[in-house]
């Protein structure tokens, strides 16, 4: 993910831009009255694979993620939809850690 962000993290202006760059932004796929979303197949495939590995490990060991998966499974969501939502959440965390400008306070 560090290679994807590069030397200038300020070039990625929003969490949605990073999601598109990683290929995890939802794409509308309407059919009649049903409005569904599917996963973007574009973007950096290596970054998408890295997100998938992070997500699989979190689904096995991370307690908040396990709670989320149990809740969504009880809501009759498919595993693919759960994975898509978790990838987007992980991208949001990465954006906040790597790309969001940090406020630097002056010591008084």
LOVEX-159765 format. One line per 3 residues: number of its first residue (from 1); their letters; for each residue x, y, z of N, C-alpha, C, O. Coordinates in steps of 0.001 Angstrom, whole numbers, always signed. Layout:
NUM	A	X/Y/Z/X/Y/Z/X/Y/Z/X/Y/Z  ...;
//
This chain:
1	XXX	+828/-1185/+0/+0/+0/+0/+877/+1254/+0/+494/+2283/-556  +2039/+1167/+617/+2940/+2314/+610/+3428/+2621/-798/+3589/+3788/-1154  +3667/+1590/-1601/+4098/+1809/-2976/+2961/+2451/-3767/+3210/+3326/-4597;
4	XXX	+1753/+2043/-3533/+603/+2598/-4228/+428/+4076/-3903/+182/+4883/-4798  +552/+4430/-2646/+382/+5821/-2237/+1536/+6661/-2766/+1329/+7799/-3188  +2746/+6116/-2749/+3894/+6799/-3324/+4519/+7828/-2406/+4230/+7897/-1212;
7	XXX	+5388/+8626/-3008/+6117/+9640/-2256/+5244/+10823/-1860/+5541/+11518/-888  +4171/+11054/-2607/+3320/+12214/-2360/+1902/+11770/-2025/+1061/+11679/-2919  +1621/+11491/-755/+263/+11049/-401/-792/+12141/-581/-1987/+11845/-569;
10	XXX	-371/+13400/-749/-1336/+14486/-931/-2030/+14408/-2285/-3060/+15052/-2487  -1479/+13626/-3219/-2109/+13512/-4539/-3416/+12730/-4466/-4269/+12875/-5342  -3585/+11909/-3440/-4839/+11183/-3240/-5689/+12047/-2325/-5444/+12134/-1122;
13	XXX	-6682/+12679/-2907/-7418/+13719/-2195/-8543/+13212/-1308/-8971/+13918/-395  -9028/+12009/-1557/-10151/+11521/-746/-10064/+10007/-583/-9301/+9323/-1265  -10864/+9522/+335/-10930/+8082/+566/-11528/+7379/-645/-11156/+6247/-953;
16	XXX	-12458/+8046/-1336/-13059/+7466/-2539/-12032/+7342/-3666/-12064/+6379/-4432  -11135/+8299/-3767/-10091/+8232/-4798/-9151/+7063/-4537/-8746/+6375/-5474  -8801/+6831/-3278/-7947/+5695/-2942/-8683/+4382/-3195/-8079/+3412/-3653;
19	XXX	-9971/+4343/-2903/-10757/+3138/-3159/-10805/+2839/-4653/-10710/+1680/-5059  -10951/+3862/-5459/-10955/+3659/-6908/-9592/+3206/-7399/-9497/+2347/-8276  -8551/+3774/-6843/-7194/+3394/-7218/-6904/+1942/-6849/-6158/+1263/-7555;
22	XXX	-7482/+1463/-5759/-7293/+75/-5327/-8280/-875/-6003/-8114/-2093/-5931  -9292/-337/-6650/-10280/-1180/-7314/-11332/-1727/-6379/-11856/-2814/-6620  -11659/-1010/-5321/-12680/-1480/-4388/-13861/-519/-4280/-14677/-640/-3366;
25	XXX	-13958/+425/-5197/-15113/+1311/-5169/-16305/+596/-5802/-16133/-146/-6769  -17496/+806/-5279/-18659/+134/-5852/-19060/+769/-7180/-18953/+1981/-7363  -19520/-68/-8093/-20022/+383/-9385/-21496/+1/-9444/-21870/-1128/-9128;
28	XXX	-22317/+946/-9847/-23741/+685/-9937/-24005/-325/-11049/-23459/-214/-12147  -24848/-1312/-10750/-25239/-2325/-11726/-26747/-2529/-11631/-27211/-3561/-11147  -27517/-1531/-12099/-28970/-1630/-11963/-29573/-2629/-12948/-29044/-2857/-14036;
31	XXX	-30682/-3210/-12537/-31423/-4123/-13390/-32905/-3943/-13076/-33401/-4433/-12061  -33594/-3242/-13947/-35005/-2965/-13696/-35177/-2070/-12495/-34594/-988/-12428  -35972/-2515/-11550/-36193/-1731/-10334/-35131/-1978/-9275/-35048/-1246/-8288;
34	XXX	-34319/-3009/-9480/-33298/-3353/-8501/-32027/-2567/-8780/-31532/-2554/-9907  -31504/-1917/-7759/-30255/-1170/-7905/-29199/-1858/-7065/-29188/-1732/-5841  -28314/-2584/-7722/-27248/-3307/-7041/-25925/-2621/-7293/-25796/-1761/-8164;
37	XXX	-24954/-3024/-6509/-23594/-2545/-6710/-22681/-3744/-6834/-22866/-4760/-6163  -21698/-3613/-7695/-20702/-4659/-7844/-19340/-4056/-7620/-19183/-2835/-7604  -18363/-4904/-7447/-17009/-4450/-7178/-16326/-4030/-8462/-16497/-4667/-9501;
40	XXX	-15566/-2976/-8393/-14803/-2495/-9534/-13692/-3488/-9853/-12965/-3902/-8950  -13546/-3875/-11105/-12490/-4800/-11509/-11254/-4086/-12008/-10277/-4729/-12389  -11284/-2763/-12009/-10130/-1984/-12452/-9218/-1670/-11284/-9298/-2305/-10233;
43	XXX	-8362/-701/-11470/-7470/-278/-10405/-6239/-1153/-10298/-5987/-2002/-11154  -5494/-944/-9266/-4256/-1686/-9034/-4612/-3051/-8448/-5090/-3143/-7318  -4378/-4095/-9212/-4765/-5434/-8795/-3911/-5938/-7634/-4394/-6713/-6809;
46	XXX	-2662/-5515/-7559/-1816/-5933/-6438/-2311/-5314/-5131/-2296/-5967/-4087  -2746/-4063/-5190/-3299/-3424/-3997/-4594/-4111/-3585/-4850/-4297/-2395  -5413/-4489/-4567/-6655/-5176/-4274/-6373/-6532/-3630/-7064/-6935/-2694;
49	XXX	-5361/-7231/-4131/-5002/-8526/-3548/-4493/-8353/-2116/-4792/-9170/-1245  -3728/-7292/-1877/-3234/-7029/-517/-4403/-6752/+423/-4414/-7231/+1557  -5387/-5981/-41/-6576/-5715/+773/-7331/-7009/+1063/-7841/-7197/+2167;
52	XXX	-7402/-7887/+89/-8094/-9158/+276/-7403/-9984/+1357/-8069/-10582/+2202  -6078/-10020/+1335/-5346/-10787/+2347/-5542/-10185/+3744/-5705/-10915/+4722  -5524/-8865/+3827/-5769/-8207/+5112/-7174/-8546/+5606/-7381/-8830/+6785;
55	XXX	-8121/-8510/+4693/-9511/-8772/+5056/-9720/-10211/+5511/-10457/-10449/+6467  -9093/-11165/+4853/-9227/-12575/+5240/-8639/-12810/+6630/-9232/-13516/+7446  -7476/-12221/+6899/-6863/-12374/+8223/-7750/-11735/+9290/-7917/-12290/+10376;
58	XXX	-8317/-10569/+8980/-9195/-9918/+9951/-10458/-10724/+10190/-10981/-10733/+11305  -10962/-11405/+9158/-12161/-12221/+9333/-11890/-13440/+10205/-12824/-14026/+10753  -10643/-13822/+10337/-10292/-14980/+11166/-9962/-14599/+12600/-10244/-15366/+13521;
61	XXX	-9358/-13403/+12811/-8791/-13118/+14125/-9247/-11820/+14779/-9150/-11710/+16002  -9733/-10846/+14047/-10041/-9522/+14585/-11461/-9517/+15167/-12428/-9630/+14414  -11605/-9386/+16497/-12929/-9488/+17122/-13995/-8531/+16574/-15123/-8969/+16350;
64	XXX	-13689/-7228/+16343/-14738/-6368/+15770/-15167/-6821/+14369/-16339/-6707/+14009  -14225/-7331/+13589/-14567/-7816/+12258/-15405/-9085/+12359/-16345/-9270/+11586  -15076/-9949/+13296/-15870/-11163/+13495/-17301/-10816/+13897/-18249/-11455/+13441;
67	XXX	-17458/-9804/+14752/-18799/-9355/+15140/-19560/-8805/+13937/-20749/-9075/+13768  -18861/-8028/+13100/-19482/-7456/+11907/-19931/-8555/+10943/-21036/-8498/+10404  -19080/-9546/+10731/-19412/-10650/+9828/-20607/-11433/+10363/-21497/-11803/+9596;
70	XXX	-20637/-11686/+11660/-21769/-12399/+12254/-23068/-11606/+12099/-24119/-12174/+11802  -22988/-10298/+12302/-24168/-9443/+12170/-24675/-9437/+10732/-25877/-9561/+10499  -23773/-9294/+9769/-24172/-9245/+8361/-24642/-10608/+7860/-25522/-10676/+7002;
73	XXX	-24076/-11681/+8374/-24534/-13014/+8006/-25954/-13239/+8525/-26777/-13850/+7844  -26239/-12742/+9733/-27589/-12842/+10278/-28582/-12015/+9470/-29770/-12334/+9427  -28092/-10939/+8822/-28933/-10107/+7960/-29086/-10696/+6559/-29646/-10052/+5672;
76	XXX	-28590/-11920/+6358/-28678/-12647/+5076/-27863/-11995/+3972/-28254/-12041/+2806  -26737/-11390/+4322/-25825/-10844/+3314/-24898/-11956/+2848/-24519/-12829/+3629  -24540/-11918/+1581/-23640/-12942/+1052/-22207/-12635/+1467/-21881/-11516/+1864;
79	XXX	-21371/-13643/+1367/-19960/-13477/+1749/-19284/-12447/+849/-18443/-11677/+1313  -19644/-12427/-427/-19070/-11451/-1355/-19403/-10025/-977/-18547/-9144/-1056  -20648/-9786/-563/-21048/-8445/-141/-20325/-8048/+1139/-19927/-6894/+1302;
82	XXX	-20159/-8991/+2034/-19446/-8706/+3282/-17998/-8357/+2986/-17460/-7412/+3562  -17363/-9101/+2102/-15971/-8838/+1734/-15846/-7465/+1084/-14904/-6727/+1372  -16791/-7118/+208/-16746/-5814/-464/-16822/-4679/+550/-16075/-3706/+449;
85	XXX	-17711/-4798/+1518/-17849/-3759/+2540/-16612/-3669/+3425/-16175/-2575/+3783  -16055/-4813/+3773/-14852/-4816/+4611/-13657/-4213/+3880/-12863/-3497/+4490  -13514/-4488/+2587/-12415/-3891/+1821/-12531/-2375/+1818/-11535/-1671/+1979;
88	XXX	-13736/-1878/+1637/-13927/-429/+1623/-13590/+170/+2993/-13017/+1257/+3074  -13944/-532/+4053/-13627/-57/+5401/-12114/-42/+5631/-11588/+885/+6247  -11417/-1064/+5139/-9963/-1127/+5287/-9304/+1/+4507/-8330/+588/+4979;
91	XXX	-9817/+316/+3319/-9281/+1437/+2542/-9474/+2738/+3298/-8600/+3603/+3277  -10611/+2886/+3967/-10857/+4093/+4759/-9825/+4224/+5878/-9330/+5319/+6144  -9502/+3108/+6532/-8489/+3140/+7591/-7108/+3470/+7032/-6357/+4230/+7644;
94	XXX	-6771/+2909/+5882/-5468/+3182/+5257/-5383/+4647/+4851/-4345/+5280/+5041  -6453/+5189/+4298/-6448/+6598/+3912/-6214/+7489/+5123/-5423/+8431/+5065  -6900/+7192/+6217/-6723/+8007/+7420/-5311/+7897/+7977/-4798/+8860/+8546;
97	XXX	-4676/+6742/+7825/-3333/+6559/+8365/-2248/+7132/+7457/-1259/+7674/+7951  -2412/+7022/+6146/-1328/+7387/+5229/-1534/+8700/+4485/-569/+9423/+4237  -2743/+9014/+4134/-2977/+10137/+3205/-3571/+11375/+3833/-3397/+12473/+3304;
100	XXX	-4263/+11232/+4939/-4892/+12404/+5542/-3818/+13300/+6116/-2926/+12837/+6827  -3901/+14599/+5804/-2898/+15505/+6366/-2960/+15547/+7881/-4027/+15703/+8475  -1820/+15408/+8478/-1736/+15414/+9936/-1642/+16852/+10437/-900/+17666/+9889;
103	XXX	-2405/+17150/+11485/-2337/+18481/+12083/-1125/+18534/+12996/-984/+17734/+13920  -264/+19482/+12720/+939/+19641/+13528/+757/+20884/+14373/+638/+21996/+13859  +738/+20677/+15675/+578/+21804/+16584/+1936/+22377/+16988/+2929/+21657/+17088;
106	XXX	+1952/+23659/+17210/+3183/+24312/+17648/+3272/+24260/+19160/+2300/+24535/+19864  +4424/+23911/+19641/+4610/+23847/+21102/+4724/+25254/+21642/+5472/+26073/+21109  +3994/+25532/+22686/+4008/+26887/+23245/+4883/+26941/+24449/+5024/+27998/+25062;
//
